Amino acid sequence: MHVLVLSGGLSAERDVSLRSGRRVAEALRLERPDWEVLEADVDAGLLDRLRAHRPDCIVPLLHGAAGEDGALRDLLECLRIPFVGSGAAASRLAFDKPVTKELVAQAGLRTPECVAMPQSTFRELGAAGVLDAVVERLGLPLVVKPTRGGSSLGTAIVHSAADLPSAMVGAFAYGDVVMMEKFIAGTELAIGVFEKDDDLLALSAVEIVPEGELYDYAARYTAGTTEFFCPARLDDETAERAQAVALNAHLLLGLRDLSRTDVIVDSDGVPWFLEVNVAPGMTETSLFPQALAAADVGLGTVVAQLVETAVERG
């Protein structure tokens, strides 16, 4: 078996992607020493490399637009190379946060109300008037973030209208469309889902307790700045409801192999869908591997199974 792990790329999450790729490649080599496991960056030489040394399967671990907007997966489908993870169409749905939220809301899952605006709207209509209208509808506090991207880059929690313009500027630095979402106070969870032998399994929820109010980029990838609990400190019934949100989101969006869903459980024990990730981080501080470790399941074991599934599917 020749497996190629793709990581890196040119997104703002390049460093995280490289760390994820390195860790998964090492785990695969330990799990399947008879496999040839190589790593590659996504650059202008990738296509020539794939044609010269065609892998049996690719494990894409790119974060941000380069790996999650469906474009790379479209290309791999064109080349007829099996790969681990969701297909191109489902990845596009999951990558666009407002579209994802609308789909899960139509299916009956709770998700905070939001408004998404391109930068051109603020230029044409005037930022002050637009923001006043949004606050009038959604109230405060608000979560401001780019509609595409991950690792909480460009994300801020805004408690006063005076702080909203600077939060918008910060979010627009990472995308041309920004969403303002009603803030839900509660317990923040990440729930991994993966497929095994035609079954869809939800891992125990990881409870996230950052030092500050926001689980931002630094809190995600700096060891010791966030406290994690797995399983989350929830009663069994609430934990199962949260897992059901992740399972339903995976199915509703037509995702494949693995995903990670972010959920907030409010003070009444109600889980709210926030977003879903088709390429969850696999670094030492990432949430999906933490949940696997808590379940005493090896990262290499799971990825090897998904590789074999992808090859059979291909």
BELSUL-V189486 format. One record per residue. N is the residue number from 0. RES is the residue in one small letter. PHI is phi as a letter, one per 30 degrees, with the letter a starting at -180 (999 if undefined). NEAR is the number of other C-alpha atoms within 8 Angstrom. Layout:
[[N:RES:PHI:NEAR] [N:RES:PHI:NEAR]]
//
This chain:
[[0:m:999:6] [1:h:c:10] [2:v:c:13] [3:l:c:12] [4:v:c:15] [5:l:c:14] [6:s:a:16] [7:g:j:15] [8:g:i:11] [9:l:c:7] [10:s:d:10] [11:a:d:6] [12:e:c:11] [13:r:e:13] [14:d:d:8] [15:v:d:12] [16:s:d:15] [17:l:d:10] [18:r:d:10] [19:s:d:13] [20:g:d:15] [21:r:d:9] [22:r:d:10] [23:v:d:13] [24:a:d:12] [25:e:d:8] [26:a:d:10] [27:l:d:14] [28:r:d:13] [29:l:d:8] [30:e:d:9] [31:r:b:8] [32:p:d:8] [33:d:d:6] [34:w:d:9] [35:e:c:9] [36:v:c:11] [37:l:c:9] [38:e:b:11] [39:a:b:9] [40:d:d:9] [41:v:c:10] [42:d:b:6] [43:a:d:5] [44:g:c:7] [45:l:d:10] [46:l:d:7] [47:d:d:7] [48:r:d:9] [49:l:d:9] [50:r:d:7] [51:a:d:6] [52:h:b:6] [53:r:d:8] [54:p:d:10] [55:d:d:10] [56:c:a:14] [57:i:c:14] [58:v:c:12] [59:p:d:12] [60:l:b:15] [61:l:d:14] [62:h:c:17] [63:g:i:13] [64:a:e:9] [65:a:e:12] [66:g:c:14] [67:e:c:15] [68:d:d:12] [69:g:j:13] [70:a:d:10] [71:l:d:11] [72:r:d:10] [73:d:e:10] [74:l:d:8] [75:l:d:11] [76:e:d:9] [77:c:d:7] [78:l:d:6] [79:r:h:7] [80:i:c:13] [81:p:e:13] [82:f:b:12] [83:v:d:12] [84:g:j:12] [85:s:d:12] [86:g:d:11] [87:a:d:12] [88:a:d:7] [89:a:d:12] [90:s:d:14] [91:r:d:11] [92:l:d:11] [93:a:d:14] [94:f:d:13] [95:d:c:10] [96:k:e:11] [97:p:d:10] [98:v:d:9] [99:t:e:13] [100:k:d:12] [101:e:d:8] [102:l:d:10] [103:v:d:13] [104:a:d:10] [105:q:d:7] [106:a:d:7] [107:g:j:6] [108:l:d:10] [109:r:d:9] [110:t:b:10] [111:p:e:11] [112:e:d:7] [113:c:b:10] [114:v:b:8] [115:a:c:10] [116:m:b:9] [117:p:d:9] [118:q:d:10] [119:s:d:6] [120:t:d:10] [121:f:d:11] [122:r:d:8] [123:e:d:6] [124:l:c:8] [125:g:j:9] [126:a:d:10] [127:a:d:6] [128:g:d:8] [129:v:d:10] [130:l:d:9] [131:d:d:8] [132:a:d:8] [133:v:d:11] [134:v:d:10] [135:e:d:7] [136:r:d:6] [137:l:c:11] [138:g:i:9] [139:l:b:11] [140:p:d:10] [141:l:b:13] [142:v:c:12] [143:v:c:16] [144:k:a:14] [145:p:d:15] [146:t:d:12] [147:r:b:11] [148:g:j:12] [149:g:b:8] [150:s:h:8] [151:s:i:10] [152:l:d:11] [153:g:i:13] [154:t:c:13] [155:a:b:10] [156:i:c:10] [157:v:c:13] [158:h:c:8] [159:s:b:8] [160:a:d:9] [161:a:d:5] [162:d:c:9] [163:l:d:10] [164:p:e:9] [165:s:d:7] [166:a:d:13] [167:m:d:11] [168:v:d:8] [169:g:d:10] [170:a:d:16] [171:f:d:13] [172:a:d:8] [173:y:c:10] [174:g:l:10] [175:d:d:9] [176:v:b:12] [177:v:b:16] [178:m:c:13] [179:m:c:12] [180:e:c:12] [181:k:e:13] [182:f:d:10] [183:i:c:7] [184:a:d:7] [185:g:l:8] [186:t:c:9] [187:e:d:11] [188:l:b:13] [189:a:b:14] [190:i:b:18] [191:g:d:16] [192:v:b:14] [193:f:b:10] [194:e:c:12] [195:k:b:9] [196:d:h:4] [197:d:i:5] [198:d:c:6] [199:l:c:9] [200:l:c:9] [201:a:c:11] [202:l:d:11] [203:s:d:14] [204:a:d:15] [205:v:c:15] [206:e:d:14] [207:i:c:13] [208:v:b:9] [209:p:d:11] [210:e:d:8] [211:g:c:5] [212:e:d:5] [213:l:c:7] [214:y:d:13] [215:d:c:10] [216:y:e:9] [217:a:d:8] [218:a:d:12] [219:r:d:13] [220:y:c:9] [221:t:c:8] [222:a:e:8] [223:g:j:5] [224:t:c:10] [225:t:b:12] [226:e:c:9] [227:f:b:8] [228:f:b:9] [229:c:b:12] [230:p:d:10] [231:a:d:11] [232:r:d:7] [233:l:b:6] [234:d:d:6] [235:d:e:6] [236:e:d:6] [237:t:d:11] [238:a:d:12] [239:e:d:8] [240:r:d:10] [241:a:d:13] [242:q:d:13] [243:a:d:8] [244:v:d:12] [245:a:d:15] [246:l:d:12] [247:n:d:8] [248:a:d:11] [249:h:e:12] [250:l:d:8] [251:l:d:10] [252:l:c:11] [253:g:i:8] [254:l:d:15] [255:r:b:10] [256:d:i:10] [257:l:a:13] [258:s:a:15] [259:r:b:15] [260:t:c:14] [261:d:c:13] [262:v:b:15] [263:i:c:14] [264:v:c:14] [265:d:d:12] [266:s:d:7] [267:d:c:5] [268:g:i:7] [269:v:c:9] [270:p:d:13] [271:w:c:12] [272:f:d:14] [273:l:c:11] [274:e:a:11] [275:v:b:11] [276:n:b:10] [277:v:d:13] [278:a:b:14] [279:p:d:12] [280:g:d:12] [281:m:b:14] [282:t:d:10] [283:e:d:5] [284:t:c:10] [285:s:d:12] [286:l:d:12] [287:f:d:13] [288:p:d:11] [289:q:d:11] [290:a:d:16] [291:l:d:12] [292:a:d:10] [293:a:d:10] [294:a:d:8] [295:d:h:6] [296:v:c:9] [297:g:d:8] [298:l:d:11] [299:g:d:12] [300:t:d:10] [301:v:d:9] [302:v:d:10] [303:a:d:11] [304:q:d:9] [305:l:d:12] [306:v:d:13] [307:e:d:8] [308:t:d:8] [309:a:d:12] [310:v:d:11] [311:e:d:6] [312:r:d:6] [313:g:d:7]]
//
